Amino acid sequence: MRSKFIVLAFTGLFLAGCNTLGESALAGAGVGAVGAAAVGGNPVTGAAIGAVGGAYCYQTNNIC
């Protein structure tokens, strides 16, 4: 549980610095892949979820 919290906190800090939709999606994919691998998940699935999360974060500006 602790490692998941650390990954989520790092993701929020990392995505906060993105200026475009593409940067947010790409950064989210990278962090998602690394985060999934860190907790024993599938990096491809993590990258897909991270890319969608990064794009959503950029579009709404409510989360990041």
BELRA-V216087 format. One record per pair of residues at least 12 apart in sequence whose ideal C-beta (glycine too) atoms are under 10 Angstrom apart, sorted by the first residue. I is the first residue (numbers start at 1). J is the second residue. Records with the same first field share a line. If there is no record, write none. Layout:
I=J, J
This chain:
1=39
3=35, 38, 39, 40
4=35, 38, 39, 41
6=35, 38, 39
7=31, 32, 34, 35, 36, 37, 38, 39, 46
8=31, 35
10=31, 34, 35, 38
11=27, 28, 30, 31, 32, 34, 35, 50, 53, 54, 57, 64
12=31, 57, 63, 64
13=31, 64
14=27, 28, 30, 31, 34, 54, 64
15=27, 28, 31, 50, 53, 54, 57, 58, 63, 64
16=57, 63, 64
17=64
18=54, 57, 58, 64
19=58
20=58
21=54, 55, 57, 58, 59
22=54, 55, 58
23=54, 58
24=51, 53, 54, 55, 56, 57, 58, 59, 64
25=50, 51, 52, 53, 54, 55, 56, 57, 58
26=47, 50, 51, 54, 55
27=50, 51, 54, 57, 58
28=46, 47, 48, 49, 50, 51, 52, 53, 54, 55, 56, 57, 58, 64
29=43, 44, 46, 47, 48, 49, 50, 51, 52, 53, 54, 55
30=46, 47, 50, 51, 54
31=46, 47, 50, 51, 53, 54
32=44, 45, 46, 47, 48, 49, 50, 51, 52, 53, 54
33=45, 46, 47, 48, 49, 50, 51
34=46, 47, 50
35=47, 49, 50
36=48, 49, 50
